[in-house]
Amino acid sequence: MKIGFNIRILHETFGELLNETFMDQTQFRLFLKMVHVSVELKQNLSFFNGDTFYVNIPAKVLGDCIIVTNTKEISITEQVKSKIEALVTK
């Protein structure tokens, strides 16, 4: 088992805006800091990893969201399945 770091952003009207699990704790911390800065400064949350992950949430929507983080155990099977799905969707 490996630990995954999950962030969910939920909005009353729009539903689940983001549900992302990071396998790398450093990447998770950086993303979480970016979310925190966006909320505090009332700026849009906009991120693109240059490949397959893009998110843009306007500040007025982000301010009304519930943001929840947690950790969860990820099995080897789930990790392999996730990597295979990523390759298939390219």
Backbone as XML, in Angstrom:
<?xml version="1.0"?>
<chain id="A" units="angstrom">
  <residue number="1" name="MET">
    <atom name="N" x="0.839" y="-1.191" z="0.000"/>
    <atom name="CA" x="0.000" y="0.000" z="0.000"/>
    <atom name="C" x="0.882" y="1.252" z="0.000"/>
  </residue>
  <residue number="2" name="LYS">
    <atom name="N" x="0.364" y="2.267" z="-0.640"/>
    <atom name="CA" x="1.032" y="3.562" z="-0.684"/>
    <atom name="C" x="0.015" y="4.611" z="-0.264"/>
  </residue>
  <residue number="3" name="ILE">
    <atom name="N" x="0.478" y="5.705" z="0.291"/>
    <atom name="CA" x="-0.418" y="6.769" z="0.739"/>
    <atom name="C" x="-0.648" y="7.757" z="-0.399"/>
  </residue>
  <residue number="4" name="GLY">
    <atom name="N" x="-1.924" y="8.061" z="-0.650"/>
    <atom name="CA" x="-2.305" y="9.079" z="-1.618"/>
    <atom name="C" x="-2.845" y="10.291" z="-0.876"/>
  </residue>
  <residue number="5" name="PHE">
    <atom name="N" x="-2.616" y="11.466" z="-1.402"/>
    <atom name="CA" x="-3.046" y="12.710" z="-0.786"/>
    <atom name="C" x="-4.149" y="13.300" z="-1.652"/>
  </residue>
  <residue number="6" name="ASN">
    <atom name="N" x="-5.344" y="13.423" z="-1.105"/>
    <atom name="CA" x="-6.520" y="13.787" z="-1.879"/>
    <atom name="C" x="-7.025" y="15.176" z="-1.517"/>
  </residue>
  <residue number="7" name="ILE">
    <atom name="N" x="-7.477" y="15.906" z="-2.529"/>
    <atom name="CA" x="-8.138" y="17.191" z="-2.319"/>
    <atom name="C" x="-9.446" y="17.172" z="-3.097"/>
  </residue>
  <residue number="8" name="ARG">
    <atom name="N" x="-10.508" y="17.612" z="-2.441"/>
    <atom name="CA" x="-11.821" y="17.725" z="-3.079"/>
    <atom name="C" x="-12.314" y="19.151" z="-2.900"/>
  </residue>
  <residue number="9" name="ILE">
    <atom name="N" x="-12.827" y="19.722" z="-3.980"/>
    <atom name="CA" x="-13.427" y="21.051" z="-3.939"/>
    <atom name="C" x="-14.883" y="20.883" z="-4.350"/>
  </residue>
  <residue number="10" name="LEU">
    <atom name="N" x="-15.784" y="21.224" z="-3.432"/>
    <atom name="CA" x="-17.216" y="21.011" z="-3.629"/>
    <atom name="C" x="-17.961" y="22.335" z="-3.602"/>
  </residue>
  <residue number="11" name="HIS">
    <atom name="N" x="-18.915" y="22.477" z="-4.520"/>
    <atom name="CA" x="-19.727" y="23.684" z="-4.597"/>
    <atom name="C" x="-21.195" y="23.294" z="-4.525"/>
  </residue>
  <residue number="12" name="GLU">
    <atom name="N" x="-21.981" y="24.078" z="-3.808"/>
    <atom name="CA" x="-23.398" y="23.771" z="-3.605"/>
    <atom name="C" x="-24.163" y="23.674" z="-4.922"/>
  </residue>
  <residue number="13" name="THR">
    <atom name="N" x="-23.914" y="24.561" z="-5.849"/>
    <atom name="CA" x="-24.633" y="24.576" z="-7.122"/>
    <atom name="C" x="-23.975" y="23.692" z="-8.181"/>
  </residue>
  <residue number="14" name="PHE">
    <atom name="N" x="-22.670" y="23.781" z="-8.314"/>
    <atom name="CA" x="-21.953" y="23.100" z="-9.392"/>
    <atom name="C" x="-21.491" y="21.689" z="-9.035"/>
  </residue>
  <residue number="15" name="GLY">
    <atom name="N" x="-21.616" y="21.308" z="-7.772"/>
    <atom name="CA" x="-21.206" y="19.962" z="-7.363"/>
    <atom name="C" x="-19.708" y="19.861" z="-7.148"/>
  </residue>
  <residue number="16" name="GLU">
    <atom name="N" x="-19.180" y="18.695" z="-7.463"/>
    <atom name="CA" x="-17.753" y="18.443" z="-7.258"/>
    <atom name="C" x="-16.948" y="19.070" z="-8.388"/>
  </residue>
  <residue number="17" name="LEU">
    <atom name="N" x="-16.163" y="20.084" z="-8.057"/>
    <atom name="CA" x="-15.351" y="20.781" z="-9.054"/>
    <atom name="C" x="-13.992" y="20.125" z="-9.239"/>
  </residue>
  <residue number="18" name="LEU">
    <atom name="N" x="-13.491" y="19.517" z="-8.174"/>
    <atom name="CA" x="-12.171" y="18.887" z="-8.242"/>
    <atom name="C" x="-12.116" y="17.749" z="-7.247"/>
  </residue>
  <residue number="19" name="ASN">
    <atom name="N" x="-11.592" y="16.621" z="-7.683"/>
    <atom name="CA" x="-11.328" y="15.483" z="-6.809"/>
    <atom name="C" x="-10.063" y="14.843" z="-7.334"/>
  </residue>
  <residue number="20" name="GLU">
    <atom name="N" x="-8.943" y="15.225" z="-6.759"/>
    <atom name="CA" x="-7.646" y="14.807" z="-7.286"/>
    <atom name="C" x="-6.810" y="14.169" z="-6.190"/>
  </residue>
  <residue number="21" name="THR">
    <atom name="N" x="-6.173" y="13.061" z="-6.518"/>
    <atom name="CA" x="-5.282" y="12.381" z="-5.581"/>
    <atom name="C" x="-3.858" y="12.477" z="-6.103"/>
  </residue>
  <residue number="22" name="PHE">
    <atom name="N" x="-2.967" y="12.925" z="-5.250"/>
    <atom name="CA" x="-1.551" y="13.043" z="-5.573"/>
    <atom name="C" x="-0.789" y="11.926" z="-4.873"/>
  </residue>
  <residue number="23" name="MET">
    <atom name="N" x="0.112" y="11.301" z="-5.581"/>
    <atom name="CA" x="0.940" y="10.250" z="-4.986"/>
    <atom name="C" x="2.212" y="10.851" z="-4.389"/>
  </residue>
  <residue number="24" name="ASP">
    <atom name="N" x="2.582" y="12.021" z="-4.824"/>
    <atom name="CA" x="3.782" y="12.699" z="-4.346"/>
    <atom name="C" x="3.377" y="13.778" z="-3.348"/>
  </residue>
  <residue number="25" name="GLN">
    <atom name="N" x="3.869" y="13.664" z="-2.118"/>
    <atom name="CA" x="3.491" y="14.599" z="-1.060"/>
    <atom name="C" x="3.948" y="16.021" z="-1.368"/>
  </residue>
  <residue number="26" name="THR">
    <atom name="N" x="5.090" y="16.184" z="-1.989"/>
    <atom name="CA" x="5.582" y="17.520" z="-2.325"/>
    <atom name="C" x="4.676" y="18.201" z="-3.341"/>
  </residue>
  <residue number="27" name="GLN">
    <atom name="N" x="4.264" y="17.464" z="-4.378"/>
    <atom name="CA" x="3.347" y="18.030" z="-5.365"/>
    <atom name="C" x="2.024" y="18.414" z="-4.713"/>
  </residue>
  <residue number="28" name="PHE">
    <atom name="N" x="1.552" y="17.557" z="-3.801"/>
    <atom name="CA" x="0.303" y="17.840" z="-3.100"/>
    <atom name="C" x="0.416" y="19.117" z="-2.278"/>
  </residue>
  <residue number="29" name="ARG">
    <atom name="N" x="1.501" y="19.255" z="-1.543"/>
    <atom name="CA" x="1.689" y="20.452" z="-0.716"/>
    <atom name="C" x="1.746" y="21.721" z="-1.566"/>
  </residue>
  <residue number="30" name="LEU">
    <atom name="N" x="2.434" y="21.650" z="-2.691"/>
    <atom name="CA" x="2.506" y="22.814" z="-3.582"/>
    <atom name="C" x="1.127" y="23.173" z="-4.131"/>
  </residue>
  <residue number="31" name="PHE">
    <atom name="N" x="0.367" y="22.159" z="-4.549"/>
    <atom name="CA" x="-0.971" y="22.412" z="-5.075"/>
    <atom name="C" x="-1.871" y="22.985" z="-3.983"/>
  </residue>
  <residue number="32" name="LEU">
    <atom name="N" x="-1.779" y="22.430" z="-2.774"/>
    <atom name="CA" x="-2.583" y="22.904" z="-1.658"/>
    <atom name="C" x="-2.239" y="24.352" z="-1.304"/>
  </residue>
  <residue number="33" name="LYS">
    <atom name="N" x="-0.969" y="24.699" z="-1.340"/>
    <atom name="CA" x="-0.566" y="26.088" z="-1.093"/>
    <atom name="C" x="-1.129" y="27.015" z="-2.165"/>
  </residue>
  <residue number="34" name="MET">
    <atom name="N" x="-1.135" y="26.542" z="-3.406"/>
    <atom name="CA" x="-1.688" y="27.344" z="-4.496"/>
    <atom name="C" x="-3.182" y="27.580" z="-4.280"/>
  </residue>
  <residue number="35" name="VAL">
    <atom name="N" x="-3.912" y="26.551" z="-3.848"/>
    <atom name="CA" x="-5.342" y="26.691" z="-3.558"/>
    <atom name="C" x="-5.539" y="27.686" z="-2.417"/>
  </residue>
  <residue number="36" name="HIS">
    <atom name="N" x="-4.741" y="27.554" z="-1.367"/>
    <atom name="CA" x="-4.853" y="28.440" z="-0.206"/>
    <atom name="C" x="-4.616" y="29.896" z="-0.598"/>
  </residue>
  <residue number="37" name="VAL">
    <atom name="N" x="-3.601" y="30.154" z="-1.393"/>
    <atom name="CA" x="-3.303" y="31.520" z="-1.836"/>
    <atom name="C" x="-4.460" y="32.075" z="-2.671"/>
  </residue>
  <residue number="38" name="SER">
    <atom name="N" x="-5.021" y="31.242" z="-3.543"/>
    <atom name="CA" x="-6.155" y="31.685" z="-4.369"/>
    <atom name="C" x="-7.345" y="32.087" z="-3.505"/>
  </residue>
  <residue number="39" name="VAL">
    <atom name="N" x="-7.615" y="31.308" z="-2.478"/>
    <atom name="CA" x="-8.739" y="31.618" z="-1.580"/>
    <atom name="C" x="-8.448" y="32.897" z="-0.799"/>
  </residue>
  <residue number="40" name="GLU">
    <atom name="N" x="-7.272" y="32.979" z="-0.204"/>
    <atom name="CA" x="-6.923" y="34.126" z="0.635"/>
    <atom name="C" x="-6.876" y="35.433" z="-0.147"/>
  </residue>
  <residue number="41" name="LEU">
    <atom name="N" x="-6.337" y="35.396" z="-1.355"/>
    <atom name="CA" x="-6.197" y="36.619" z="-2.150"/>
    <atom name="C" x="-7.399" y="36.870" z="-3.056"/>
  </residue>
  <residue number="42" name="LYS">
    <atom name="N" x="-8.390" y="35.959" z="-2.973"/>
    <atom name="CA" x="-9.597" y="36.066" z="-3.799"/>
    <atom name="C" x="-9.241" y="36.161" z="-5.289"/>
  </residue>
  <residue number="43" name="GLN">
    <atom name="N" x="-8.370" y="35.233" z="-5.711"/>
    <atom name="CA" x="-7.929" y="35.138" z="-7.095"/>
    <atom name="C" x="-8.445" y="33.828" z="-7.695"/>
  </residue>
  <residue number="44" name="ASN">
    <atom name="N" x="-8.566" y="33.788" z="-9.023"/>
    <atom name="CA" x="-8.955" y="32.546" z="-9.693"/>
    <atom name="C" x="-7.942" y="31.447" z="-9.396"/>
  </residue>
  <residue number="45" name="LEU">
    <atom name="N" x="-8.437" y="30.238" z="-9.240"/>
    <atom name="CA" x="-7.559" y="29.079" z="-9.127"/>
    <atom name="C" x="-7.384" y="28.545" z="-10.542"/>
  </residue>
  <residue number="46" name="SER">
    <atom name="N" x="-6.206" y="28.708" z="-11.100"/>
    <atom name="CA" x="-5.936" y="28.284" z="-12.459"/>
    <atom name="C" x="-4.625" y="27.524" z="-12.479"/>
  </residue>
  <residue number="47" name="PHE">
    <atom name="N" x="-4.690" y="26.296" z="-13.013"/>
    <atom name="CA" x="-3.504" y="25.444" z="-13.034"/>
    <atom name="C" x="-3.537" y="24.553" z="-14.260"/>
  </residue>
  <residue number="48" name="PHE">
    <atom name="N" x="-2.380" y="24.396" z="-14.914"/>
    <atom name="CA" x="-2.220" y="23.485" z="-16.037"/>
    <atom name="C" x="-0.855" y="22.822" z="-15.894"/>
  </residue>
  <residue number="49" name="ASN">
    <atom name="N" x="-0.828" y="21.492" z="-15.914"/>
    <atom name="CA" x="0.445" y="20.796" z="-15.732"/>
    <atom name="C" x="1.232" y="20.644" z="-17.036"/>
  </residue>
  <residue number="50" name="GLY">
    <atom name="N" x="0.721" y="21.213" z="-18.117"/>
    <atom name="CA" x="1.419" y="21.155" z="-19.387"/>
    <atom name="C" x="1.120" y="19.907" z="-20.189"/>
  </residue>
  <residue number="51" name="ASP">
    <atom name="N" x="0.251" y="19.032" z="-19.650"/>
    <atom name="CA" x="-0.022" y="17.776" z="-20.328"/>
    <atom name="C" x="-1.511" y="17.417" z="-20.309"/>
  </residue>
  <residue number="52" name="THR">
    <atom name="N" x="-2.003" y="16.960" z="-19.167"/>
    <atom name="CA" x="-3.365" y="16.406" z="-19.134"/>
    <atom name="C" x="-4.260" y="16.980" z="-18.047"/>
  </residue>
  <residue number="53" name="PHE">
    <atom name="N" x="-3.749" y="17.809" z="-17.185"/>
    <atom name="CA" x="-4.529" y="18.287" z="-16.047"/>
    <atom name="C" x="-4.657" y="19.803" z="-16.107"/>
  </residue>
  <residue number="54" name="TYR">
    <atom name="N" x="-5.887" y="20.286" z="-16.253"/>
    <atom name="CA" x="-6.160" y="21.722" z="-16.300"/>
    <atom name="C" x="-7.362" y="22.017" z="-15.422"/>
  </residue>
  <residue number="55" name="VAL">
    <atom name="N" x="-7.253" y="23.053" z="-14.619"/>
    <atom name="CA" x="-8.378" y="23.479" z="-13.782"/>
    <atom name="C" x="-8.399" y="25.003" z="-13.747"/>
  </residue>
  <residue number="56" name="ASN">
    <atom name="N" x="-9.593" y="25.570" z="-13.840"/>
    <atom name="CA" x="-9.769" y="27.013" z="-13.688"/>
    <atom name="C" x="-11.084" y="27.228" z="-12.954"/>
  </residue>
  <residue number="57" name="ILE">
    <atom name="N" x="-10.983" y="27.705" z="-11.727"/>
    <atom name="CA" x="-12.171" y="27.980" z="-10.913"/>
    <atom name="C" x="-12.152" y="29.465" z="-10.580"/>
  </residue>
  <residue number="58" name="PRO">
    <atom name="N" x="-13.163" y="30.225" z="-11.027"/>
    <atom name="CA" x="-13.213" y="31.657" z="-10.731"/>
    <atom name="C" x="-13.236" y="31.920" z="-9.221"/>
  </residue>
  <residue number="59" name="ALA">
    <atom name="N" x="-12.638" y="33.011" z="-8.820"/>
    <atom name="CA" x="-12.533" y="33.360" z="-7.402"/>
    <atom name="C" x="-13.899" y="33.434" z="-6.725"/>
  </residue>
  <residue number="60" name="LYS">
    <atom name="N" x="-14.905" y="33.983" z="-7.416"/>
    <atom name="CA" x="-16.223" y="34.106" z="-6.789"/>
    <atom name="C" x="-16.845" y="32.737" z="-6.540"/>
  </residue>
  <residue number="61" name="VAL">
    <atom name="N" x="-16.548" y="31.750" z="-7.366"/>
    <atom name="CA" x="-17.040" y="30.384" z="-7.147"/>
    <atom name="C" x="-16.203" y="29.701" z="-6.065"/>
  </residue>
  <residue number="62" name="LEU">
    <atom name="N" x="-14.889" y="29.838" z="-6.140"/>
    <atom name="CA" x="-13.987" y="29.200" z="-5.185"/>
    <atom name="C" x="-14.281" y="29.646" z="-3.754"/>
  </residue>
  <residue number="63" name="GLY">
    <atom name="N" x="-14.635" y="30.907" z="-3.584"/>
    <atom name="CA" x="-14.939" y="31.428" z="-2.252"/>
    <atom name="C" x="-16.149" y="30.778" z="-1.600"/>
  </residue>
  <residue number="64" name="ASP">
    <atom name="N" x="-17.048" y="30.224" z="-2.417"/>
    <atom name="CA" x="-18.244" y="29.563" z="-1.902"/>
    <atom name="C" x="-18.078" y="28.053" z="-1.759"/>
  </residue>
  <residue number="65" name="CYS">
    <atom name="N" x="-16.896" y="27.544" z="-2.030"/>
    <atom name="CA" x="-16.666" y="26.096" z="-2.028"/>
    <atom name="C" x="-16.250" y="25.575" z="-0.654"/>
  </residue>
  <residue number="66" name="ILE">
    <atom name="N" x="-16.520" y="24.295" z="-0.476"/>
    <atom name="CA" x="-15.973" y="23.538" z="0.652"/>
    <atom name="C" x="-14.759" y="22.809" z="0.106"/>
  </residue>
  <residue number="67" name="ILE">
    <atom name="N" x="-13.630" y="22.964" z="0.779"/>
    <atom name="CA" x="-12.389" y="22.330" z="0.345"/>
    <atom name="C" x="-11.957" y="21.361" z="1.434"/>
  </residue>
  <residue number="68" name="VAL">
    <atom name="N" x="-11.820" y="20.102" z="1.059"/>
    <atom name="CA" x="-11.509" y="19.044" z="2.020"/>
    <atom name="C" x="-10.292" y="18.270" z="1.518"/>
  </residue>
  <residue number="69" name="THR">
    <atom name="N" x="-9.357" y="18.002" z="2.416"/>
    <atom name="CA" x="-8.205" y="17.173" z="2.074"/>
    <atom name="C" x="-8.161" y="15.975" z="3.016"/>
  </residue>
  <residue number="70" name="ASN">
    <atom name="N" x="-7.559" y="14.906" z="2.532"/>
    <atom name="CA" x="-7.342" y="13.735" z="3.372"/>
    <atom name="C" x="-6.269" y="12.864" z="2.744"/>
  </residue>
  <residue number="71" name="THR">
    <atom name="N" x="-5.897" y="11.825" z="3.456"/>
    <atom name="CA" x="-4.977" y="10.839" z="2.926"/>
    <atom name="C" x="-5.721" y="9.520" z="2.835"/>
  </residue>
  <residue number="72" name="LYS">
    <atom name="N" x="-5.313" y="8.707" z="1.887"/>
    <atom name="CA" x="-5.931" y="7.393" z="1.768"/>
    <atom name="C" x="-4.903" y="6.414" z="1.241"/>
  </residue>
  <residue number="73" name="GLU">
    <atom name="N" x="-5.090" y="5.158" z="1.634"/>
    <atom name="CA" x="-4.190" y="4.113" z="1.168"/>
    <atom name="C" x="-4.575" y="3.712" z="-0.246"/>
  </residue>
  <residue number="74" name="ILE">
    <atom name="N" x="-3.584" y="3.644" z="-1.113"/>
    <atom name="CA" x="-3.784" y="3.271" z="-2.504"/>
    <atom name="C" x="-3.055" y="1.945" z="-2.733"/>
  </residue>
  <residue number="75" name="SER">
    <atom name="N" x="-3.780" y="0.962" z="-3.235"/>
    <atom name="CA" x="-3.165" y="-0.343" z="-3.484"/>
    <atom name="C" x="-2.331" y="-0.292" z="-4.760"/>
  </residue>
  <residue number="76" name="ILE">
    <atom name="N" x="-1.452" y="-1.244" z="-4.915"/>
    <atom name="CA" x="-0.625" y="-1.348" z="-6.117"/>
    <atom name="C" x="-1.522" y="-1.505" z="-7.343"/>
  </residue>
  <residue number="77" name="THR">
    <atom name="N" x="-2.596" y="-2.279" z="-7.208"/>
    <atom name="CA" x="-3.523" y="-2.501" z="-8.319"/>
    <atom name="C" x="-4.136" y="-1.188" z="-8.789"/>
  </residue>
  <residue number="78" name="GLU">
    <atom name="N" x="-4.569" y="-0.329" z="-7.844"/>
    <atom name="CA" x="-5.162" y="0.959" z="-8.200"/>
    <atom name="C" x="-4.144" y="1.869" z="-8.875"/>
  </residue>
  <residue number="79" name="GLN">
    <atom name="N" x="-2.887" y="1.814" z="-8.418"/>
    <atom name="CA" x="-1.838" y="2.634" z="-9.026"/>
    <atom name="C" x="-1.606" y="2.222" z="-10.474"/>
  </residue>
  <residue number="80" name="VAL">
    <atom name="N" x="-1.520" y="0.928" z="-10.723"/>
    <atom name="CA" x="-1.297" y="0.414" z="-12.079"/>
    <atom name="C" x="-2.500" y="0.748" z="-12.957"/>
  </residue>
  <residue number="81" name="LYS">
    <atom name="N" x="-3.713" y="0.548" z="-12.432"/>
    <atom name="CA" x="-4.934" y="0.843" z="-13.186"/>
    <atom name="C" x="-4.962" y="2.318" z="-13.591"/>
  </residue>
  <residue number="82" name="SER">
    <atom name="N" x="-4.612" y="3.203" z="-12.661"/>
    <atom name="CA" x="-4.603" y="4.631" z="-12.932"/>
    <atom name="C" x="-3.597" y="4.970" z="-14.040"/>
  </residue>
  <residue number="83" name="LYS">
    <atom name="N" x="-2.418" y="4.357" z="-13.991"/>
    <atom name="CA" x="-1.396" y="4.630" z="-15.014"/>
    <atom name="C" x="-1.831" y="4.098" z="-16.373"/>
  </residue>
  <residue number="84" name="ILE">
    <atom name="N" x="-2.468" y="2.932" z="-16.384"/>
    <atom name="CA" x="-2.954" y="2.362" z="-17.649"/>
    <atom name="C" x="-4.050" y="3.252" z="-18.230"/>
  </residue>
  <residue number="85" name="GLU">
    <atom name="N" x="-4.989" y="3.716" z="-17.389"/>
    <atom name="CA" x="-6.050" y="4.596" z="-17.858"/>
    <atom name="C" x="-5.470" y="5.880" z="-18.436"/>
  </residue>
  <residue number="86" name="ALA">
    <atom name="N" x="-4.435" y="6.417" z="-17.812"/>
    <atom name="CA" x="-3.797" y="7.630" z="-18.305"/>
    <atom name="C" x="-3.179" y="7.396" z="-19.685"/>
  </residue>
  <residue number="87" name="LEU">
    <atom name="N" x="-2.579" y="6.234" z="-19.899"/>
    <atom name="CA" x="-1.984" y="5.923" z="-21.195"/>
    <atom name="C" x="-3.046" y="5.728" z="-22.270"/>
  </residue>
  <residue number="88" name="VAL">
    <atom name="N" x="-4.159" y="5.100" z="-21.904"/>
    <atom name="CA" x="-5.220" y="4.820" z="-22.872"/>
    <atom name="C" x="-5.896" y="6.089" z="-23.324"/>
  </residue>
  <residue number="89" name="THR">
    <atom name="N" x="-6.053" y="7.075" z="-22.421"/>
    <atom name="CA" x="-6.764" y="8.302" z="-22.762"/>
    <atom name="C" x="-5.908" y="9.292" z="-23.541"/>
  </residue>
  <residue number="90" name="LYS">
    <atom name="N" x="-4.620" y="9.028" z="-23.691"/>
    <atom name="CA" x="-3.742" y="9.951" z="-24.444"/>
    <atom name="C" x="-3.975" y="9.849" z="-25.908"/>
  </residue>
</chain>
